[in-house]
């Protein structure tokens, strides 16, 4: 097979090219593994990177959307494997996973004054419902036509329930008396830096009428 000189030379060139391609692939993989975040952030706009790294609310929204979308995709994958009139995978997703996700989102806003947190909470719950529908649509099989109606009912139930939980939580466990972020309403007591951890907005303690020492819980307690 390789007896002909031209054929042998051709196979040698193919082997040499394959070796170079394999070496280049290994170098690219090694570089990506050494700095995965740097390689990934080069594909993202600067303002998106700033938002995701400077504020907890955008990171929380991203995690919620990814979780809800992954739940929808998993539901679509499991659905063909389930038999019977009851789709237990959908029941588990809409009655266990998504409510638990909504509960975690609500509790994550417990340090934000509820008047300022309700708008962002509604946005997060809307994103969760939309991401779940998109995840089911992206999964294998055909999406049932009644899924948007089901998620609309879920949203209509989740919004008042989560809002009531947030208001009730802060009613029984009031936020400490002290300065709040002027952008998102986050309670700044105990904040380690001059930057709101919820929305990323910098603040000046003097403009808030307190000092850095007084932002510490013991400092405000001594002041009172």
Protein Blocks (a to p, Z undefined) as FASTA:
>chain_A
ZZpmklmmmmmmmmmmmmmmmmmmmmmmmmmmmmmmlmmmmmpcfklmmmmmmpfklmmm
mmmmmmmmmmmmmmmmmmmmpgcjbdfklmmmmmmmmmmmmmmmmmmmmmpcfklmmmmm
mmmmmmmmmmmmmmmmmmgcjddfklmmmmmmmmmmmmmmmmmmmmmmmmmmccdedddd
fklopafehiabfcdfknopacdfklnopafklmpmklmmmmZZ
